[in-house]
Amino acid sequence: MAAAIGLVTVVPVAVMSSVYSIKRQRPIPQTSRVMPMAAPNLVAGSISRRAEQCPVLNPNSAASWNASGVVRMYLGGPAKSIEHFERGMRLSPLDQLTYFAFTGMALAHAFAGHYDEALSCATKALHEQPNLATALRVAAIANVLSDRMVEARAAMARLREVDPALTLSNLDRVAPPFRRPEDRERYTESLRKAGLPE
């Protein structure tokens, strides 16, 4: 279910479940891990504070580091985000959710200007989850930002097969809650240039 929902929903779930598991010393049942992220204010507020606490409270948890990586990306810190994803992946290289970390790291690399790394990470995520719309969006964005328009349009064509209802007008339903307006603008404009219809 997390693969279908994407990074926007999984981040607060991973953060909260990591903190909850630490405080309660017991795991959260899988069915209670899905909750929606309402707005960027949550990332800037309590979710970001929890994400900062996770690696400190549970430094051996890949999920903690990955959740922190995603939130740091949303807050506009792609370099720190990449570090946290890399740490999470070193802790659990064979994790079943590696595609989640690769997708988040791909977006962080794209926004840091590391386009080849972004495409490599997106490709790895898509190798594990070929229909992962989030990774397809990131692949399209990274290709646009690196001026590889043929590849960007190919990624968009695949995204349109996976999520045919997605348009620029309803992009909010899947767009990350970036704190910085320039990140949101770059995300949206890259998808527009890749061919996402109005």
Steps between C-alpha positions, in 0.01 A plus 500: 500500500787741573622468143170620364479789742853630461732716701244758602310256718775267609724762662282594796410136540865396523580788732209438731540124501870531574437736791208294624700178485781659697275647768275196532763234436265313272431505128201666342273267304545547124135596449529808720796646313309685228397856576486794264731798511283808504728791412850644497435645849518147639840451346618831637349428839458186703590253224837666441573500873413131517716429196795667667441291813473165323867447410604625843258277688547201272833535313492138381166531324514534122139621505595782735781618275286469187211693656741770609642509147159559346405773746835673451436496126158658552658767720747594228813316611586253223864453609403395854215295355742302283723433802206366699377276217850362451528424871162326500597291199831399661309383807259289296628441145260211436193673642174428318437875485831593337304644208358759741850617596617496137202713397557755776871510431430547128292811572765634739774446241289668231444807717868504597593510130642144491296389201689181413473380860131595504435294189703208636296497823168535313601212272580281801164582657321419175693175469346392832158659441446556124162667550606737778350831390712699746823366346367565149425860594850540641655343188307747282608792721868398506501458123345844447743665741792337316354606162434142385161568352463175304554298818277737698214448255554123511477503881187716475343262246556212742363710788188573296450124457533442875302807610288617205286733712797711614507854363658826605164613636481205741872465568440605862365155575848349455746792521735507797430770759809708429559781744684718248285639217792476256518123555128467434535714187794296368307177562188623321678671210720196436194278473336755269807501274503119500147506360259473792174649367313788658 
